[in-house]
Amino acid sequence: MRDHDHVDPRAQRRSGGDTAVQADLATSPFRVDRDRVASSPFFARLGGVTQVVSSTGSGLLVHNRLTHSLKVAQAARAIAERLNARPDVTNLLDKLGGCDPDVVEAASLAHDLGHPPFGHLGEQVLDRLARHRFGLSDGFEGNAQSFRIVTTTDVRGPAAVGLDLTVAVRAAMLKYPWTRLSHPHPHPKDLPEPPRGAAVPTDAPGTGSAKFSAYVTELEDVRQSRAFYSGRLESWQQTVEASVMDTADDIAYAIHDLEDFYRVGVLQHATVAAELGTWLDHAEELAGLSAAELAAQERRPGRSLEALRRRLHAKDSWAVDDGVFARAVSKVRAELVDGLLAVPFDGSVEAEQAVAGFSARWTRRLVDSVGVVEEPTTRSGHVVLAVPQWHEVQVLKFVHRRFVLLRPDLALHQRGQARLLTALVEALEQWVTDRHEANRLPRRLHDLVELAGDEYAALARTDPSALVGATGDAPSGPDAVRALARGRAVVDFIASLTDNQAAALLDALSGRTGQLWTDAFVL
């Protein structure tokens, strides 16, 4: 913990000013950051953004991006406080750059600000359209959009650009501290063993890293926020505080989505029990199957879990251990299958207590297992789960993916959402390019076009290679730069909507509603 009465280089803000510039309630610069994030309209918006499935119109009590962010912040702060209370790691934490609980809490609250309507599905759709329709080299990425919001597009800070957060919090938001294609150099995607998220997807060669935390328009903010850590960390490594946030994100994701789908009856005892039980009973036999045999039998119980074991060996050989994996499967079967799922959720006090007990036990078990390593593998941050708990998280996430995310009924729902977003992008693009309607654009969209226009014009002068899009060509002339700016503005605009606002806006633009004054149209 740092004494905030002394000058802390990590408390530097982009403006160079101090917290007195704005009427902040807190005195600690990092608590000021937490308060600025929590007061942002982008943070409030997360209550209407899908985590896995949208609750809109269904009456389902499921997590959204806001409740998820709150739980990540809760777990992250608990991890940071525990690490700071351990004398055996305090010197290492200081050597690596520090681990302030207020920093990790602020970064955790901010980490999902950029998620668009309909969650990860929306992220994929906007990325495809940004790259192929608008020629934006960065495309769209939720983490990079979060960083863009706090540094550029939010207006609640002392200046009219961004939240003017401290160096430490901005650095802690960089879960993947690189851009899609070029920064830093050499780019982590080109390392012999790229960091998690840095590799180029095998089905999309030439597109750059699968995950990244900043667009080229925010590159100066990345450099400024990472300068303090130069010499302490490799250019592609997370700060300790980013690693805490990342670990807490994994913990929250592994637990609360299982709660949701147990509550609504999607996660069924029989199917999960068959998968885990079959693998435990026939692990040796399943390990002997060829890859072709395993693929041919993928719908039979136990085969998907065996495929997970093999993927972990291929991607995370630094951590995976077959004996520990088997014990993790047994642990999850005992606690989740034979425990929570054995009795269907009926809304009773007893059922609610069972859910609360499951969540509390697992959260504490995982949080208490977190440690710090001085020289981690490139696939891991400095803050890591103990080996048994790391395996347990992999199994819990597997259950969620196998029995929720891969359901055909969810795919049907998401295909409709993808069509909605695609149509909304097309409709807004037509509006923003209609010269007869230039004076009647939504003010927010108009401001975003001007902002992106200034950014891309500056890049065209100083670093045109940063604007090379999917075609491989750099923009030539002011018209091409303006086209990029309009594309980025449309993407920024849609990414700032809730699920309901996106649907209502498309209805209005398509002439399918007679309503005029609603919150969806106060733009």
N, C-alpha and C positions, 0 to 999 in steps of 0.2 A: 504494500500500500504506500502511495506517495503522499507527502505532506503538501497540501494544496496552498500553504502559505508561502511556499518557495516556487520559483519559476520552473515550470515543467514544460520541456520542449514538446511533449506530446499534447499539451493543451493549446498549442498554436491553432489559430483559425485562419481560413483563407483570407479573410478581410484584414488580418493583422490586428484587429481590435480586441477588446475584452468583452466580458458579458454585460458590462454596463451600457453597451450600445442599445440593448433591448431590455425591456422590463421583465427580466427573468426572475423567477422566485427563488431558485437555488443559488448557492454560493460556489459550490464545486463546479468547475467547467464541464465535467463529465455528467453530472446530474442535470446541468442545464441542457446538455445534448439529449439526454433521456426525455426531459420535459418537452423539448422542441419536437422531437419525434412523436411523442404521445399526443401532442396538441395539433399535429398536422392533419389536414383534411384527407390526405392520402392514407393516413393510418386509420382514421374513422371509416374510410371507404372499404377497408378490408372486411368489415362485418357483412358486406354484401357480395363478397367474392368467394367462389368455390374453393374448397380445400381438395376434396376428391369428387363428391357429388354435390350438386346445388340443392339447397333446401327450399328454393323458391317454389311456392305453390304446392309442395308435397307435405308440409307439416312435419317433416323429419327433423328431429333434434340431432343435428350433426355438426361437427366442427367446421368453421369457416376460417379464412386466412387470419382474421383478427384473433379468434380464440387460440388458434395454433401459435401465433406469434407471442401471445401472452404466456403460453405454456413453455415455449422455447426460452423466453426471457426468465421465467421462474427457474427452470432447470439450469440455465447458464449462470445465473447469479449464484445458485447453490454450489455449483462446481467451482466457480472462482473463489468463493468464500472458503470452501474446504481446502483448496490448494494453497491459499494464502495462510491458512492456519497450520500448514505442515512445515516445520523447520527444515526438513530434509530437501525441500524443493524451492524454498524462497530465494536462495542465491541464484539458482538456475533460472527462475522466472525473471529476476531482475536482469540477468545477463542477456536473456532473449528479448527483453524490451518491456516487461511488465505484464501484470494481470489484474487490472482494476475491476471490481465487481460492477461499478457504474458504467464502465466502458462496455463490458460484455452485455449488460442489460440493455443499454441504448442500441448497440448493434443488433441485438436479437429482436428488439421491437421493430427495427428498421429493415430487417433482412428480406422481408417479403413485400415491401411497399410497391415494388414494380410488377407484381404478378397481375396479369390482365384478367378480364372476365373469363370465367370457366377454367381457371387454374392452369395446370400444365397443358391441357388440350389447347387453350387459348394461346399459350406461349408458342407451341409448335406451329399453329396456324399463322400467327403474326410473323414468326421468323421466316416461314416459307414465302409469305407475301412481301415482306420487307426486302428479301434478297432477290426474288425473281420478278416481282411486279415493279418494285421501286428501284432496284439496283443498288441497294444499300449494302456495302461490304460487311458491315457489322450484323446485319439482320436484326433479330430481336432476341434478347435473353433476359429472363426475369431478374437475375442478380445484377446484370449491367443496368437494367432499367431502374432498379432500386437505388443504385449509386447515382444515376443521372438525376433522379428525383431529389435526393438530398443535397446534391451539389449544383443543380441547374434549374430544374423546372418547378420545384416548390417555391413559394414566395413568402413563407412565414418567418424567414430569418431577418436579421437586421437590414440586409440589403434586399433588393428585389429578385435576387438570383440565389436559389438554394437556401438551406438552413444554416449555412456557415458553421458546420460542425467542426470539432477539434480533429487534429491529425489522428489521434489514437482511435477515435470512433470511426472515422472514415476508413482507416486501415483495417479495423476489425470487421468492417462490412465486406472486405475483399476476400470472400471465401475462395475465389479463383483469381489470384492477383495477376491477371494478364488480360490482354485484349484478344479478340478472336484470332487474329492473323499475325500480328507483327511485334507486339511489345510483351515482355522485354526481349532483348536479343542476346543470345540465341533464345528462340521461343521455346517454351517448355514442351510444346507438341513434338519437337524434334529431339528431345532427350531419349536415350536408349530405353528408359522406362519412364514414360511421361507421368506426371502427377495425375491423381484422380480427376477426371473431367477435361484434362488437357488434350487427350488424344483426338485425332480426327475420326469421325464415325466411318466405319468400313463401307457403309452404304451411301456415303456422301463425300467422296474424295475431293480435295481441293477447297472444302468449305471452311477449314480452320477448326479450332477446338470445339468440342461438343458443348463445353461449359466455359464461361468467362465472366468476369465481374465488372468490366468497363468497356464502353464504346470509345472509339478514337476521339470523339468530341470531349470526353472527360479525362483524356490522358494526362494533362497537366495536374489535375487533382490527384491522380494515381501517383504520379512522381512526387508531389509534395507530401502526400500522406505516408509514403513509403521511405522518404529520405531519412527519417530518424532511425530506421531499422537496417539501413545499409551497413554491412559489416557484421551485423548480428544474425541476419537471416539471408538465405539465398533469395534471389529476385523472385522466384516462383513459389516460395514458401509462405504459408499463412503466418500472420502474427499469432502469438499465443492466444490473444483474445479472440481472434477470428477462429482459431482452432477450437476454443471453448464453445463459441456460438455454433460452429458446425457440428460438434459432438452433441450439443443439446438439441439441435434440430433433428438429428438422427434418433435420439432418445424419444423425443415427443412424437415424431412420425411413427416410430415402431409401436408405440403404445396406444395413442388416442384414436387412431383410425380403426384399430381392432375393436375398441370400445364402441365406436359408432356403429359398426356393421354387425356387431353382436346385438346391440339394442334394437336395430331395425329388422333383425331376423335374416340377414343376408349370410352371415357367417354361421354355417351349420355344423353341428357336432359331428355328424356321421362322415361328411366328406373330408373334413380336416383330420379326423381321427384315422380314417382309412389311409390317407396320404402319409402321415407321420408314422403310424403303426406299421404299415407295410414296409416302409424303408427300414425301420429299426429291426424288423423281423427278418428281412432279406437283404441287408446291406451288402454282404459279401457277394451274393448272387447278382445284385444290381450293378455292383462295381465291375463285374466281369462282362457286362454287355458292351458290345461295340457301339460307337457313336451312331451308326446307322440303325442298329437294333433299338437303341434307346429312343431315337427320334420316331421310329415306327410305332413304338408303344407309348408315346407321350401322354395319352389320355388315361392310361392305367395307373392306379395308385402307386405311389412311391417313385415313379419315374421322374417327375418334375423336381422332387427333392434331390434325387441323384444328379440331375442336371445342374442344380445349384451347387452341389459339392464340387463338381468338376469345374464350373465357372470360377469358383473361389480359388481353386488350385491354379487356374490359368491366369487370373488377374491379381490375386493377393496371396501368392505363395509365401510372402514374408510373415503372414499371420496364421494361415489355415493349418489345422491339424485334425486328422480324421478322428482321432479319439475324442478330442475336445468337441468336434462337430457333433459326434454321436451323443455325447453327454448334453449338449445344447438342445438337440432334438428331443431327448428324453425330458429335459427340464421344461421345455415348452409344452410337450404333451401332458405332463403332469399338472402344470399350472393353468394352461389355457384350455386344453381339450378335456381332461378329466376333472378340471376345476371349474373354470368360468362357463365353458360351453356345454357342460353336462346338463345344466338346467336352463331351458329357454327363458329369455328375458320376458317378464310379464308386467313390468312397471311397479312391482311391489317394493316395499321398503327393503325387504330381504334381497331382492334382485339389485336394487340400487347400491346397497351395501357391498354386495359381491363385486360389482363393477368398480366401486371406489377402492375396495381392498386390493383388487388385482392391480389397478393403476398405481396405487401408493406403493405397494410392495416392489413392483417392477421399476418404478421411477427411482426409488431409493437405492435399490440394488445396483442399477446402472450408474447413477450419479456417484455413489460411493466407490465405484470401481475405477474411476477416472484417475489417470496418472500423467506424469510429464516425462518425456524422453528427450535427451539432448541432441541425439543424431537420429532422427526418424528416417524410415524409408521414404522414397519420393511419393509413394502411394498413401502416405499418412502425414498428419500434422504432428506438432510437438505434443499435443494433448491427445491422449488415446484411452480407449476403454481397455481394461484388462482382457487378456486373451479369452477367457471363458465368456465374459459378457459381450465381447465383440462377436463371437460366434452366435450367441443368443439373439443379438440384434439382427444378424443376417437371417436367422430362421424366422423371427417375428415378421420382418419385412417380406420374407418369402410368402408367408401365410396371407398377408394382405394382398400382395401382387397376384398370387395364384388363385385366390378365392374371391377377390373383389375386382381388381383392375382388369383382369382378363375375361370378365363375364360378358357374354354377347349382348345382354340387355343394357349394360353400361356403354358398350361400343355403339349401340343403336342411338342412345341418348346423345353421345358425344359427336356422332356424325352430324346430327341436327345442329348442335352448337357450332361445329366447324363451318357449316354452310351459312349460319347466321353471321358469324364474324367475317367470313369472306364477302358476303353481300354488303355488310356494313362498311368494310374497307372500300369496296367499289363505289358505293353511294357517296361516301365522304370524299373520295378522290374526284369524282365528277363534280361535286359541289365546289371543292377548293380550286379546281381548274376552270370554273365557269366565270369568265371575266364580267359577265353581266350581273353576277351575284357577289362580286368581290367585296362590296360594302355591307353585305348582309350575312357574312360568315359569322358563326358563333365567335364571340370575342376571344374566348380561350383558344380556339383553333387558330384564329388570326394571329394571336400573340405567339403561339408555338411556331407558326410558319416563319414569322419574323426572326424569332430566336434561332431556329435551325438555319435560316438563310445566312445570318451573320456567322454562325459556326462553320458552315460548309464553305462560305466564301473565304474565310480565313484559312481553312485547310487547303483549299484549292491554290492559294497563293504560297503557302509555306510547306505543305506536304501532300501534293496531289496523289501520291501513291496510296495514301490512306483511304482514298475515296474509290479505289478500284473495286467494282462490283462483280456480280456473278458472271458478267460477260468477259471480264478480264481487261476491260478498257477503262481508262481514267476519264472523268467527265471533261468535256471540252466546251468552254464558253459559259457565259452566265446563265443561259437557259437550262443547260444540263445541271448546273449547281442548284438553280431554283427548283428543278424537278426533284432532286434529292431532298431538298429542304421540305418540300410539300409532302413527300413520302414519310420522312421522319416525323413531321408534325401530325400527320394522320395516325401514325402508329402510337406516338406519345398520347394523343387525344384518346384513342380507344383504350389504351392501357390504363387510363385514369378513370374509367367507368366501372360501375358495379355490374353484376350479371343483369339485374333488372333494367338498369339504364341502357345497357347495350341493346337489349331486346326491344325496349320502348322506343329508342331512337331509330332503330331499323323500321319498326312499325310506322313511325311518323314519316320517315323518308320514303317509305314504300306506299304511303297513302292508305295504310290499313287501320288507322285510328282517327277518330274525330276529336280526340282530346287535344287541347292546346297548351294549357298551363299545368305542367307537372314538373317534378324535380328533374326528370330526365331531359327536359328541354330548357332548363335554366343554364345555358351553356355559355 
